Amino acid sequence: MKQLAQTDYVIYDKANDNPLQDSYGRVILFGDKEEAINDCYGNEAVVSYTDLPMHWKLELLNQINS
């Protein structure tokens, strides 16, 4: 079973409880924080995987293990 680390980042819109996703609905993971920061817009922020709400953590674990 694959695991995620604190150094895995996502772009997250906290106000709308929505991480950045691709056209298939998969959450986009970044291994480089600076790259994620460069892709941010307006009300989005770069957060570590560990700082996401539990339902998004579980979604990401399901995503990488399927």
C-alpha positions in Angstrom: 0.0 0.0 0.0 1.4 3.4 -1.0 1.5 6.2 1.5 1.7 10.0 1.2 4.2 12.2 3.0 4.3 15.7 4.5 6.3 16.7 1.4 3.4 16.0 -0.9 1.6 19.2 -1.6 -1.8 20.1 -3.1 -3.3 23.4 -4.2 -6.4 23.8 -2.0 -9.3 26.3 -1.9 -10.3 26.2 1.7 -13.3 28.4 1.3 -14.9 25.9 -1.2 -13.2 22.8 0.3 -11.8 22.0 -3.1 -8.3 20.8 -4.0 -7.0 21.4 -7.6 -8.1 18.4 -9.7 -7.5 17.3 -13.3 -10.2 16.8 -15.9 -10.8 13.2 -14.5 -11.5 14.4 -11.0 -8.2 13.3 -9.6 -6.5 15.5 -7.1 -3.2 16.9 -8.4 -0.2 16.2 -6.2 3.0 18.3 -6.3 6.3 17.0 -5.0 7.8 20.5 -5.2 6.2 23.3 -3.1 7.6 26.1 -5.4 6.0 24.5 -8.5 2.7 24.4 -6.7 3.0 28.0 -5.5 3.6 29.1 -9.1 0.3 27.4 -10.2 -1.8 29.0 -7.5 -4.6 31.5 -8.2 -6.5 34.0 -6.1 -8.0 32.2 -3.1 -6.0 29.0 -3.4 -3.1 28.1 -1.1 -0.5 25.4 -1.2 -0.9 22.9 1.7 0.8 19.7 2.7 -1.1 16.5 2.2 -1.2 16.2 6.1 -3.0 19.6 6.4 -6.0 18.5 4.2 -9.4 17.6 5.8 -9.7 13.9 6.5 -12.1 13.2 3.6 -9.5 14.6 1.1 -6.7 12.6 2.7 -8.8 9.4 2.3 -9.6 10.3 -1.3 -6.0 10.8 -2.1 -5.0 7.5 -0.5 -7.7 5.7 -2.5 -6.5 7.5 -5.7 -2.8 6.5 -5.4 -3.6 2.9 -4.3 -6.0 2.1 -7.1 
